[in-house]
Amino acid sequence: MRVFTGAQIVGIGLATPAHSITQGQAARLALDTTMSDGKQRGLIGSLYSRAGVAARGSVVLGSTTAKSQPADQAFYPASPGADAAGVGAEGVQTGEVPWPSTDARMRMFRQHAGALALSAARSAMAEAGVVAGAVTHLVTVSCTGLEAPGVDIELVRALGLGAGVVRLNLGFMGCHGGIVAVRTAAALAQSHGVAQGAGGGACVLAVCVELCTLHFQRTSRVDQHVANALFADGAAAVVVRGTPGEVQPEAHWPLGIRSASSMLFGDSVGAMGWRIGNQGFEMSLDRSVPALLEEHLGAWIWPWLRKELGTATTAADVRWAVHPGGPRVLDAVERGLGIPAEGVRTSRGVLAEHGNMSSATVLFILRLEREQGALRGDRRPVVMLAFGPGLTGEGALVG
C-alpha cells in the first residue's frame, strides 16, 4: 500500500474516435471477418448480445453508418466463403486469407494514437487551467501499441511541453494501467514537491491511449471472441498537482489521491494474458476470472479501506469506479465486496456507451462519478478498481 499526501487530480480529459459502431453492426462484422469456424455463428450472436456493450468507437472505421448498414471499414477482410448473411465458411483457417499483421496494426497505431492522446491531454489541461510550461512530468500509458519515439514525444511537441519534461512510459499493464498512471503521477508529484521544497510546483500530465480494435482476432477460441465483443478505442488524461488547492463546490473540484494498493492473486498466473502474436496482440482469458475475483477481492480490499477510512467502513461509505472488464466481472465485484447494484451503475453505463477501452476506461468512470457526486452533493471518497494480466488488481482511493 502507498499513502500520498497533497497530490490531487485537478483535471480529467476524455477522447474517443470520430466514428463508432453499434454492437449489432459489430456482431455482423464479427460474423463476416473473425470466425475461423462457421459452426460458431450462434456463439458470436450470444457473446455480443450479452457483452453489455451498446456502441463503441474504433479508429478502423471510415464513417459512422446507420445501424441498419454494415460497418464502414476495410482493415479486416472478410473470411473466404462468407455468405450473404455474414457467416464464415466452415473450416476456414486464419492463414487462408490475408489478415492484418502486427506490423500493419502498429502502423495504424502510429497513425491514430497521437491525435487521440492529444485530444484527451488538451481537455485535461484546459480543465485544470494548466499551461504547457507548468507541466514537470509526462506519463504515457498503452498496452495496445509500441513505438519509439512514440506518443510521449508527439505530446511533447504538439503541446509545447519543455524539452526537459521528465517522461515515463508505462507499457503492457493492461486494463488497470489507468490506476497505475494515477498512483505513479501522485508519487512523482509528491517526490518532486519534497525535492523542491514548499511551492515546488510539481505538475504531472498522465495520458492513457488504447486502440484495442487494432487487435481483433480471427479465431475459433471462445476467449478471443469474448475480447472481440468487448474492446474499443479511447483515451483519457489526468493532471495531478503535488500541492493542495482550494476545494471548489462545482463538478470540477480536485480529487485528492489518498492511497493506492496492488494485489497479485495467488494461483492465477494462467487466468489472464496479453501477448504479441504475428497477427496483433492476443488475449487469453480463462473463464475462472470472475470466480477468482469474487473469492479473493474481499480479503484484499476491506483491510486496505478500513485502515484508511475506519474499521466500520462498508460498501455504502464509498463510491465505486470499477473497471468494467465485462458484465461477469462487474457481477463478481458486486458479490465479492457486497456492493449494491447502483454502486457499479456508472461502470455499466460506460461499458454500454463506449465498450472496454482498457486502461482509459476507469478514468471515464471516475470523471462521471465526480460530476454525479457534485450534482448530488455527495463527497464520499471514490474507490478505483481494475484488473489485469497476472491475475493482478490495482486500487486507488481518491476524493
C-alpha positions as MATLAB code, in Angstrom:
seq = 'MRVFTGAQIVGIGLATPAHSITQGQAARLALDTTMSDGKQRGLIGSLYSRAGVAARGSVVLGSTTAKSQPADQAFYPASPGADAAGVGAEGVQTGEVPWPSTDARMRMFRQHAGALALSAARSAMAEAGVVAGAVTHLVTVSCTGLEAPGVDIELVRALGLGAGVVRLNLGFMGCHGGIVAVRTAAALAQSHGVAQGAGGGACVLAVCVELCTLHFQRTSRVDQHVANALFADGAAAVVVRGTPGEVQPEAHWPLGIRSASSMLFGDSVGAMGWRIGNQGFEMSLDRSVPALLEEHLGAWIWPWLRKELGTATTAADVRWAVHPGGPRVLDAVERGLGIPAEGVRTSRGVLAEHGNMSSATVLFILRLEREQGALRGDRRPVVMLAFGPGLTGEGALVG';
ca = [
       0.000    0.000    0.000;
       1.221    3.519   -0.807;
      -0.110    6.591    1.029;
       0.075   10.041   -0.579;
      -0.036   13.500    0.941;
      -1.195   16.526   -1.014;
      -1.387   15.025   -4.521;
      -4.595   15.968   -6.316;
      -6.271   15.217   -9.629;
      -7.161   18.705  -10.869;
      -8.211   17.875  -14.435;
      -9.608   14.906  -16.353;
      -9.865   14.788  -20.140;
     -11.504   12.158  -22.328;
     -11.402   11.362  -26.041;
     -12.957    8.780  -28.338;
     -12.541    8.160  -32.087;
     -14.537   10.186  -34.575;
     -16.583    7.160  -35.653;
     -18.451    4.437  -33.790;
     -20.288    1.212  -34.393;
     -23.324   -0.334  -32.725;
     -22.990   -3.739  -31.133;
     -25.334   -5.155  -33.751;
     -23.038   -3.896  -36.501;
     -20.045   -5.262  -34.597;
     -21.664   -8.695  -34.407;
     -22.310   -8.677  -38.153;
     -18.716   -7.619  -38.762;
     -17.512  -10.433  -36.499;
     -19.523  -12.977  -38.470;
     -18.002  -11.675  -41.700;
     -14.392  -11.428  -40.585;
     -13.353  -13.043  -37.300;
     -14.772  -16.555  -37.478;
     -12.454  -19.428  -38.374;
     -15.260  -21.951  -37.877;
     -18.725  -21.415  -39.384;
     -20.273  -23.506  -36.615;
     -19.686  -20.596  -34.232;
     -22.380  -18.368  -35.708;
     -24.717  -18.846  -32.752;
     -21.869  -18.357  -30.304;
     -20.974  -15.000  -31.821;
     -24.526  -13.718  -31.596;
     -24.841  -14.796  -27.982;
     -21.487  -13.343  -26.887;
     -22.116   -9.979  -28.495;
     -25.660   -9.668  -27.144;
     -24.523  -10.457  -23.582;
     -21.394   -8.267  -23.569;
     -23.149   -5.241  -22.067;
     -21.934   -3.024  -24.927;
     -24.322   -0.896  -26.999;
     -21.778    1.045  -29.062;
     -18.041    1.670  -29.281;
     -15.551    3.789  -31.158;
     -12.839    2.475  -33.452;
     -10.086    4.075  -35.489;
     -10.532    1.479  -38.237;
     -13.933    2.929  -39.176;
     -14.163    5.275  -42.143;
     -17.522    6.716  -41.067;
     -20.400    6.196  -38.674;
     -23.058    4.417  -40.688;
     -26.744    3.903  -39.915;
     -27.215    0.949  -37.591;
     -29.001   -0.957  -40.350;
     -25.913   -0.680  -42.575;
     -22.642   -2.656  -42.428;
     -19.673   -1.135  -40.668;
     -17.593    1.129  -42.907;
     -14.141   -0.433  -42.613;
     -11.543   -2.043  -44.847;
      -8.931   -3.064  -42.280;
     -10.310   -6.532  -41.561;
     -11.019   -8.595  -44.711;
     -13.948  -10.966  -44.918;
     -13.424  -14.661  -44.349;
     -13.301  -16.621  -47.626;
     -16.654  -18.122  -48.449;
     -18.609  -15.798  -46.159;
     -22.222  -15.997  -47.280;
     -24.702  -13.156  -47.674;
     -25.812  -13.482  -44.065;
     -22.261  -12.893  -42.919;
     -21.266  -16.423  -41.973;
     -17.695  -17.594  -42.443;
     -17.339  -20.877  -44.282;
     -16.926  -23.880  -42.052;
     -13.329  -24.907  -41.572;
     -11.747  -21.629  -42.724;
      -8.367  -21.184  -41.069;
      -6.600  -17.919  -40.229;
      -3.872  -18.349  -42.818;
      -6.216  -18.794  -45.805;
      -6.850  -15.076  -46.308;
      -4.612  -12.069  -45.654;
      -5.194  -10.846  -42.112;
      -3.563   -7.708  -40.703;
      -0.061   -8.419  -39.451;
       1.278   -6.988  -36.220;
       3.341   -4.578  -38.330;
       0.196   -3.330  -40.122;
      -1.575   -2.861  -36.810;
       1.345   -0.893  -35.378;
       1.315    1.367  -38.433;
      -2.348    2.101  -37.673;
      -1.442    2.775  -34.041;
       1.246    5.218  -35.181;
      -1.285    6.956  -37.438;
      -4.071    7.417  -34.859;
      -2.845    7.140  -31.254;
      -1.124   10.515  -31.019;
      -4.150   12.549  -32.100;
      -6.464   10.766  -29.663;
      -3.995   11.162  -26.797;
      -3.519   14.830  -27.661;
      -7.267   15.490  -27.544;
      -7.566   13.970  -24.074;
      -4.460   15.784  -22.817;
      -5.639   19.188  -24.023;
      -9.017   18.655  -22.388;
      -7.449   17.704  -19.045;
      -5.065   20.659  -19.116;
      -7.866   23.074  -20.004;
      -9.997   21.835  -17.127;
      -7.051   22.124  -14.747;
      -6.121   25.586  -16.015;
      -2.571   24.365  -16.654;
      -0.328   25.778  -19.378;
       2.304   23.674  -21.104;
       5.193   25.361  -19.311;
       3.836   24.256  -15.932;
       3.999   20.515  -16.715;
       7.014   18.980  -14.998;
       6.343   15.292  -15.754;
       4.633   13.349  -18.537;
       3.400    9.772  -18.052;
       2.049    7.829  -21.028;
       0.236    4.502  -20.847;
      -0.700    1.956  -23.503;
      -0.898   -1.806  -23.862;
      -2.083   -1.735  -27.490;
       0.828   -0.090  -29.285;
       4.613    0.024  -29.101;
       6.647    2.715  -30.819;
       9.810    4.689  -30.052;
       9.836    7.611  -30.411;
       6.159    7.330  -29.626;
       3.116    9.052  -28.209;
       5.146   10.733  -25.470;
       7.295   12.611  -27.981;
       4.220   13.502  -30.050;
       2.647   15.027  -26.945;
       5.802   16.957  -26.002;
       5.916   18.528  -29.449;
       2.197   19.115  -30.023;
       1.521   20.528  -26.555;
       4.708   22.596  -26.461;
       5.984   20.942  -23.305;
       9.511   21.814  -22.278;
      12.343   19.773  -23.782;
      13.373   18.895  -20.238;
       9.996   17.499  -19.146;
      10.500   14.245  -17.242;
       8.961   11.377  -19.256;
       7.853    7.901  -18.221;
       6.176    5.309  -20.468;
       4.100    2.558  -18.835;
       3.523   -0.299  -21.260;
       1.609   -3.554  -21.348;
      -0.020   -3.101  -17.940;
      -3.460   -3.985  -19.275;
      -6.797   -2.678  -18.086;
      -5.508   -1.455  -14.715;
      -2.931    0.819  -16.379;
      -5.088    3.886  -15.706;
      -4.856    3.339  -11.947;
      -1.121    2.690  -12.198;
      -0.881    6.039  -14.008;
      -2.745    7.828  -11.207;
      -0.577    6.421   -8.423;
       2.592    6.969  -10.450;
       1.607   10.584  -11.082;
       0.863   11.048   -7.395;
       4.242    9.594   -6.418;
       6.082   11.778   -8.940;
       4.233   14.915   -7.865;
       4.809   14.200   -4.194;
       8.507   13.338   -4.524;
       9.153   16.334   -6.784;
       7.496   18.619   -4.259;
       9.647   17.228   -1.453;
      12.809   17.623   -3.524;
      11.971   21.193   -4.497;
      10.638   22.243   -1.110;
       7.438   24.168   -0.448;
       5.957   25.566   -3.629;
       7.919   23.120   -5.793;
       5.221   23.348   -8.454;
       5.056   19.669   -9.383;
       2.555   19.092  -12.186;
       2.161   15.680  -13.814;
       0.228   15.002  -17.023;
      -0.699   11.312  -17.351;
      -2.246   10.092  -20.612;
      -3.704    6.663  -21.415;
      -4.401    5.801  -25.064;
      -5.674    2.416  -26.183;
      -6.579    1.273  -29.699;
      -7.927   -2.135  -28.760;
      -9.828   -2.658  -32.018;
      -6.499   -2.951  -33.827;
      -6.149   -6.357  -32.209;
      -9.323   -8.197  -33.179;
      -8.546  -11.841  -33.849;
      -9.814  -14.313  -36.442;
     -10.127  -17.345  -34.249;
     -12.022  -20.375  -33.042;
     -11.139  -19.597  -29.409;
     -14.069  -18.509  -27.281;
     -11.979  -16.237  -25.024;
     -10.704  -14.278  -28.025;
     -14.248  -13.903  -29.359;
     -15.178  -12.552  -25.910;
     -12.412   -9.966  -26.204;
     -13.566   -9.067  -29.733;
     -17.066   -8.478  -28.344;
     -15.923   -6.107  -25.591;
     -12.991   -3.951  -26.582;
     -12.967   -0.449  -28.040;
     -10.706    2.564  -28.585;
     -10.333    5.627  -26.394;
      -8.002    7.929  -24.474;
      -8.100    9.621  -21.088;
      -5.771   12.028  -19.320;
      -5.365   13.411  -15.824;
      -3.434   16.359  -14.464;
      -2.040   15.764  -10.984;
      -0.641   18.580   -8.829;
       1.601   17.997   -5.864;
       0.290   20.820   -3.702;
      -3.249   21.026   -2.339;
      -5.560   23.588   -3.826;
      -8.817   25.090   -2.634;
     -11.681   22.600   -2.888;
     -14.446   24.059   -5.044;
     -18.158   23.139   -4.888;
     -18.573   22.667   -8.639;
     -18.288   19.483  -10.716;
     -14.581   20.078  -11.344;
     -13.410   20.018   -7.750;
      -9.973   18.451   -7.202;
      -9.808   14.823   -6.137;
      -7.172   14.135   -3.531;
      -5.212   10.930   -4.151;
      -5.176    9.364   -0.703;
      -3.644    5.928   -1.174;
      -3.171    3.054   -3.584;
      -2.972   -0.700   -3.250;
      -1.882   -3.576   -5.517;
      -2.537   -7.314   -5.421;
      -1.239  -10.363   -7.259;
      -3.875  -13.023   -6.721;
      -2.491  -16.433   -5.817;
      -2.684  -19.386   -8.217;
      -3.932  -17.147  -11.026;
      -0.980  -16.644  -13.376;
      -2.707  -18.523  -16.197;
      -6.052  -16.761  -15.767;
      -5.350  -13.748  -17.996;
      -2.639  -12.980  -20.524;
      -1.761  -10.431  -23.218;
       0.922  -11.444  -25.691;
       2.302  -10.230  -29.003;
       1.494  -12.548  -31.898;
       2.061  -12.403  -35.648;
      -1.464  -11.033  -36.217;
      -1.664   -8.483  -33.427;
      -1.724   -8.766  -29.659;
      -3.563  -11.824  -28.382;
      -5.582  -12.011  -25.188;
      -6.066  -15.177  -23.182;
      -8.904  -15.096  -20.671;
      -9.851  -18.041  -18.513;
     -13.482  -18.458  -17.524;
     -12.331  -18.726  -13.886;
     -11.557  -14.971  -13.632;
     -14.947  -13.869  -12.205;
     -14.898  -16.664   -9.611;
     -11.309  -15.794   -8.619;
     -12.252  -12.158   -8.132;
     -15.379  -12.967   -6.154;
     -13.415  -15.283   -3.871;
     -10.376  -13.086   -3.208;
     -11.431   -9.428   -3.518;
     -12.758   -9.015   -0.002;
      -9.556  -10.219    1.658;
      -7.620   -7.569   -0.271;
      -9.950   -4.572   -0.399;
     -11.521   -4.409    3.049;
      -8.312   -4.404    5.159;
      -6.931   -1.652    2.933;
     -10.056    0.529    3.007;
     -10.693    0.036    6.714;
      -7.143    1.048    7.521;
      -7.687    4.237    5.531;
     -11.294    5.052    6.434;
     -12.052    3.285    9.713;
     -12.843   -0.218   10.877;
     -16.595    0.205   10.396;
     -16.321    1.114    6.682;
     -18.862   -0.609    4.427;
     -19.584   -0.594    0.690;
     -22.120    2.194    1.240;
     -19.500    4.559    2.689;
     -17.661    4.997   -0.598;
     -18.424    5.357   -4.272;
     -17.064    2.854   -6.774;
     -15.227    3.336  -10.061;
     -14.771   -0.277  -11.136;
     -13.230   -1.058  -14.493;
     -15.861   -2.990  -16.487;
     -13.838   -5.906  -17.798;
     -17.224   -7.292  -18.775;
     -20.631   -7.874  -17.176;
     -19.486  -11.045  -15.394;
     -16.533   -9.198  -13.857;
     -18.836   -6.478  -12.534;
     -21.213   -9.126  -11.179;
     -18.292  -10.785   -9.380;
     -17.114   -7.487   -7.861;
     -20.629   -6.751   -6.632;
     -20.898  -10.135   -4.937;
     -17.334  -10.275   -3.665;
     -17.490   -6.859   -1.982;
     -21.198   -6.655   -1.200;
     -21.713   -3.609   -3.409;
     -25.362   -2.849   -4.231;
     -26.283   -2.798   -7.917;
     -26.392    1.006   -8.041;
     -22.789    1.084   -6.847;
     -21.465   -0.017  -10.240;
     -24.168    1.579  -12.376;
     -21.683    4.133  -13.748;
     -19.299    1.337  -14.725;
     -22.047   -0.495  -16.604;
     -23.089    2.742  -18.284;
     -19.579    3.467  -19.560;
     -19.266   -0.110  -20.812;
     -22.555    0.236  -22.688;
     -21.742    3.626  -24.202;
     -18.067    3.120  -25.054;
     -17.075   -0.538  -24.629;
     -13.958   -1.645  -22.769;
     -11.182    0.847  -23.635;
      -8.630   -0.936  -21.469;
      -6.557    1.456  -19.298;
      -8.534    4.585  -20.225;
     -11.908    3.222  -19.122;
     -11.624    3.684  -15.359;
     -10.854    7.382  -15.872;
     -14.083    7.783  -17.876;
     -15.895    6.289  -14.881;
     -14.034    8.473  -12.379;
     -14.977   11.637  -14.247;
     -18.654   10.669  -14.272;
     -18.561    9.785  -10.582;
     -17.085   13.189   -9.792;
     -19.710   15.003  -11.848;
     -22.604   12.968  -10.465;
     -21.294   13.426   -6.930;
     -21.223   17.178   -7.459;
     -24.834   17.191   -8.665;
     -25.940   15.211   -5.600;
     -23.638   16.935   -3.132;
     -22.084   13.519   -2.500;
     -18.467   13.842   -1.406;
     -17.837   10.294   -0.349;
     -14.406    9.104   -1.492;
     -14.174    7.032   -4.658;
     -12.546    3.612   -4.830;
     -10.996    2.926   -8.222;
     -10.541   -0.769   -9.062;
      -9.230   -2.547  -12.137;
      -7.744   -5.906  -13.034;
      -5.131   -7.116  -15.468;
      -2.820   -9.923  -16.512;
      -1.299  -11.806  -13.675;
      -4.129  -12.010  -12.401;
      -3.476   -8.679  -10.717;
      -5.586   -5.953   -9.167;
      -4.928   -2.244   -8.718;
      -6.850    0.091   -6.458;
      -6.741    3.791   -5.618;
      -8.686    5.800   -3.048;
      -9.423    9.340   -4.225;
     -11.576   12.207   -3.088;
];
